[in-house]
Amino acid sequence: MKYIFILLAALSVIAVSPKHIRAGSGSEACVTHCTEAASEHYTEGTPEWSAYFNGCMRTCWMK
């Protein structure tokens, strides 16, 4: 059941952001953006938070 939640969290990132996210310049901007976005949806440190964060980082476009 835990893996289903992780999968759903990862899919929600892809569904919400079909285009690459523009988060400013550099990887630090993506980390900040994805941390804040994941924390809006899930409790930090949970598998769901990690899945959302990782999915966000994969789609974050860095200048």
C-alpha positions as a Markdown table, in Angstrom:
| # | Residue | x | y | z |
|---|---|---|---|---|
| 1 | Met | 0.0 | 0.0 | 0.0 |
| 2 | Lys | 2.9 | 2.4 | 0.8 |
| 3 | Tyr | 4.3 | 1.9 | -2.7 |
| 4 | Ile | 0.9 | 2.8 | -4.2 |
| 5 | Phe | 1.1 | 6.2 | -2.4 |
| 6 | Ile | 4.6 | 6.8 | -3.6 |
| 7 | Leu | 3.6 | 6.0 | -7.2 |
| 8 | Leu | 0.6 | 8.3 | -6.9 |
| 9 | Ala | 2.8 | 11.1 | -5.5 |
| 10 | Ala | 5.2 | 10.7 | -8.4 |
| 11 | Leu | 2.4 | 10.6 | -11.0 |
| 12 | Ser | 0.8 | 13.7 | -9.5 |
| 13 | Val | 3.9 | 15.7 | -10.2 |
| 14 | Ile | 3.9 | 14.6 | -13.8 |
| 15 | Ala | 0.2 | 15.2 | -14.2 |
| 16 | Val | 0.4 | 18.7 | -12.6 |
| 17 | Ser | 3.4 | 19.8 | -14.6 |
| 18 | Pro | 3.4 | 18.3 | -18.1 |
| 19 | Lys | 5.8 | 21.0 | -19.2 |
| 20 | His | 9.2 | 21.6 | -17.5 |
| 21 | Ile | 9.0 | 23.8 | -14.5 |
| 22 | Arg | 11.0 | 27.1 | -14.8 |
| 23 | Ala | 12.3 | 27.8 | -11.3 |
| 24 | Gly | 15.0 | 30.5 | -11.9 |
| 25 | Ser | 18.6 | 29.8 | -12.5 |
| 26 | Gly | 20.7 | 26.9 | -11.3 |
| 27 | Ser | 19.9 | 23.7 | -9.4 |
| 28 | Glu | 19.5 | 25.6 | -6.1 |
| 29 | Ala | 16.4 | 27.3 | -7.5 |
| 30 | Cys | 15.0 | 23.9 | -8.4 |
| 31 | Val | 15.8 | 22.4 | -5.0 |
| 32 | Thr | 14.0 | 25.4 | -3.3 |
| 33 | His | 11.0 | 25.2 | -5.7 |
| 34 | Cys | 10.6 | 21.4 | -5.3 |
| 35 | Thr | 11.1 | 21.4 | -1.6 |
| 36 | Glu | 8.3 | 24.0 | -1.2 |
| 37 | Ala | 6.0 | 22.3 | -3.6 |
| 38 | Ala | 6.5 | 18.9 | -1.9 |
| 39 | Ser | 5.9 | 20.4 | 1.5 |
| 40 | Glu | 2.6 | 21.9 | 0.4 |
| 41 | His | 1.3 | 18.4 | -0.4 |
| 42 | Tyr | 3.0 | 16.1 | 2.0 |
| 43 | Thr | 4.8 | 15.9 | 5.4 |
| 44 | Glu | 8.6 | 16.3 | 4.9 |
| 45 | Gly | 10.6 | 13.1 | 5.4 |
| 46 | Thr | 7.8 | 10.8 | 4.3 |
| 47 | Pro | 8.1 | 8.5 | 1.3 |
| 48 | Glu | 5.3 | 10.4 | -0.4 |
| 49 | Trp | 7.2 | 13.7 | 0.1 |
| 50 | Ser | 10.4 | 12.2 | -1.3 |
| 51 | Ala | 8.6 | 10.8 | -4.4 |
| 52 | Tyr | 7.0 | 14.2 | -5.1 |
| 53 | Phe | 10.3 | 16.0 | -4.6 |
| 54 | Asn | 12.2 | 13.5 | -6.9 |
| 55 | Gly | 9.5 | 13.8 | -9.6 |
| 56 | Cys | 9.7 | 17.6 | -9.4 |
| 57 | Met | 13.5 | 17.6 | -9.7 |
| 58 | Arg | 13.3 | 15.4 | -12.8 |
| 59 | Thr | 11.0 | 17.9 | -14.5 |
| 60 | Cys | 12.6 | 21.1 | -13.2 |
| 61 | Trp | 14.3 | 23.1 | -16.0 |
| 62 | Met | 17.4 | 25.0 | -15.0 |
| 63 | Lys | 18.6 | 28.0 | -16.9 |
